Amino acid sequence: MLKLWRWYQNCLAVHPVKTQVISSGFIWGAGDVAAQCVTHYTAKNHTKIESHSQDDNKEFKINWKRVSTTSLFGLAFVGPVGHYWYEGLDKFIRYRLLLKPNSFRFVAAKVGADGFLFGPLDLLVFFTYMGFSTGKSLPQIKEDVKRDFLPAFILEGGIWPVVQVANFRYVPVRYQLLYVNFFCLLDSCFLSWVEQQQDAPWKEWVKSFLPLK
């Protein structure tokens, strides 16, 4: 494990963007496998509850097409965009806003910018991309985004700030995307669960607190 970590550090030093892109694709692919497990078993349990049937014993099979699709999202979006986002955010706050590194205002500014700029963009691109990749039409994707975006954004808003405080305070900039990607293993499970819930009543309950129609 130590040799693997040293190899990764060396790759990151020599080819930073390429390393971030490949590692993001791999981690997001692994996260989707886990997400499929969560979706399969939650859907299976829901079906049993609704039908009171105990004969739903369909074997779980990994959808490798979906894994490759999600991996491509990590490769094409999270890897390159995340790399330049964290590098650029650090330089902007450090040299333009002139905030002292690791100070309260420095970390708070990063968490705020990440939560209100990169976070919504990431969710919007994810739901849109996954919609197109499954063959949905643009009107269908718009409805899915309207249904899933705000509940996911609100619920993630209670988790990611805590994750990012530790990230921006203790993790060196070159490792921040890797740190985030490992939490995305859990996040991809959550997003798949949100999508699988479709028009669940709790989504309307969450959106009822917002002054939006």
Backbone hydrogen bonds, N-H to C=O, Kabsch-Sander energy under -0.5 kcal/mol:
donor,donor_aa,acceptor,acceptor_aa,energy
5,W,1,M,-2.3
6,R,2,L,-2.3
7,W,3,K,-2.3
8,Y,4,L,-2.3
9,Q,5,W,-2.5
10,N,6,R,-2.2
11,C,7,W,-2.4
12,L,8,Y,-2.7
13,A,9,Q,-1.9
14,V,10,N,-2.1
15,H,11,C,-3.3
19,T,15,H,-2.5
20,Q,16,P,-2.1
21,V,17,V,-2.6
22,I,18,K,-2.5
23,S,19,T,-2.5
24,S,20,Q,-2.1
25,G,21,V,-2.2
26,F,22,I,-2.2
27,I,23,S,-2.6
28,W,24,S,-2.6
29,G,25,G,-1.8
30,A,26,F,-2.3
31,G,27,I,-2.5
32,D,28,W,-1.8
33,V,29,G,-1.6
34,A,30,A,-1.8
35,A,31,G,-2.4
36,Q,32,D,-2.6
37,C,33,V,-1.6
38,V,34,A,-2.2
39,T,35,A,-2.9
40,H,36,Q,-2.7
41,Y,37,C,-2.4
42,T,38,V,-2.4
43,A,39,T,-2.2
44,K,40,H,-2.2
45,N,41,Y,-2.1
46,H,42,T,-2.2
47,T,43,A,-2.3
48,K,44,K,-2.0
49,I,45,N,-2.1
50,E,46,H,-2.4
51,S,47,T,-2.6
52,H,48,K,-1.8
57,N,55,D,-1.6
64,W,62,I,-1.2
67,V,63,N,-1.9
68,S,64,W,-2.5
69,T,65,K,-2.0
70,T,66,R,-2.7
71,S,67,V,-2.6
72,L,68,S,-2.0
73,F,69,T,-1.4
74,G,70,T,-1.8
75,L,71,S,-2.6
76,A,72,L,-3.3
77,F,73,F,-2.1
78,V,73,F,-1.8
79,G,74,G,-2.8
81,V,77,F,-1.9
82,G,77,F,-0.7
82,G,78,V,-1.7
83,H,79,G,-2.0
84,Y,80,P,-2.0
85,W,81,V,-2.3
86,Y,82,G,-2.4
87,E,83,H,-1.9
88,G,84,Y,-2.5
89,L,85,W,-2.9
90,D,86,Y,-1.7
91,K,87,E,-1.9
92,F,88,G,-2.6
93,I,89,L,-2.3
94,R,90,D,-2.1
95,Y,91,K,-2.9
96,R,91,K,-0.6
96,R,92,F,-1.9
97,L,92,F,-1.9
99,L,93,I,-2.1
103,S,100,K,-2.0
107,V,103,S,-2.4
108,A,104,F,-2.7
109,A,105,R,-2.3
110,K,106,F,-1.7
111,V,107,V,-2.7
112,G,108,A,-2.6
113,A,109,A,-2.4
114,D,110,K,-2.7
115,G,111,V,-2.5
116,F,112,G,-2.2
117,L,113,A,-1.7
118,F,113,A,-1.0
119,G,114,D,-2.7
121,L,117,L,-1.4
122,D,118,F,-2.8
123,L,119,G,-2.2
124,L,120,P,-2.7
125,V,121,L,-2.7
126,F,122,D,-2.4
127,F,123,L,-2.7
128,T,124,L,-2.1
129,Y,125,V,-3.0
130,M,126,F,-2.7
131,G,127,F,-1.6
132,F,128,T,-2.3
133,S,129,Y,-2.5
134,T,130,M,-1.0
134,T,131,G,-0.6
135,G,132,F,-1.6
136,K,131,G,-2.2
141,I,137,S,-2.4
142,K,138,L,-2.4
143,E,139,P,-2.0
144,D,140,Q,-2.4
145,V,141,I,-2.8
146,K,142,K,-2.5
147,R,143,E,-2.0
148,D,144,D,-2.8
149,F,145,V,-2.7
152,A,148,D,-2.1
153,F,149,F,-2.9
154,I,150,L,-2.7
155,L,151,P,-2.3
156,E,152,A,-2.6
157,G,153,F,-1.4
158,G,155,L,-1.1
159,I,156,E,-1.6
160,W,156,E,-2.7
162,V,159,I,-0.7
163,V,159,I,-1.7
164,Q,160,W,-3.1
165,V,161,P,-2.0
166,A,162,V,-1.5
167,N,163,V,-1.8
168,F,164,Q,-3.1
169,R,165,V,-1.5
170,Y,166,A,-2.3
171,V,166,A,-0.7
171,V,167,N,-1.7
175,Y,172,P,-1.9
176,Q,172,P,-0.6
176,Q,173,V,-1.3
177,L,173,V,-0.5
179,Y,175,Y,-2.3
180,V,176,Q,-2.3
181,N,177,L,-2.7
182,F,178,L,-1.7
183,F,179,Y,-1.3
184,C,180,V,-1.5
185,L,181,N,-0.7
185,L,182,F,-0.7
186,L,182,F,-0.6
186,L,183,F,-0.6
187,D,183,F,-2.0
188,S,184,C,-3.1
189,C,185,L,-0.9
190,F,186,L,-2.1
191,L,187,D,-2.9
192,S,188,S,-2.1
193,W,189,C,-2.0
194,V,190,F,-2.5
195,E,191,L,-2.4
196,Q,192,S,-2.3
197,Q,193,W,-1.4
198,Q,194,V,-0.5
198,Q,195,E,-1.0
200,A,197,Q,-0.5
203,K,200,A,-1.5
204,E,200,A,-0.9
205,W,201,P,-2.0
206,V,202,W,-2.3
207,K,203,K,-2.4
208,S,204,E,-1.4
209,F,206,V,-1.3
210,L,207,K,-1.7
212,L,210,L,-1.8
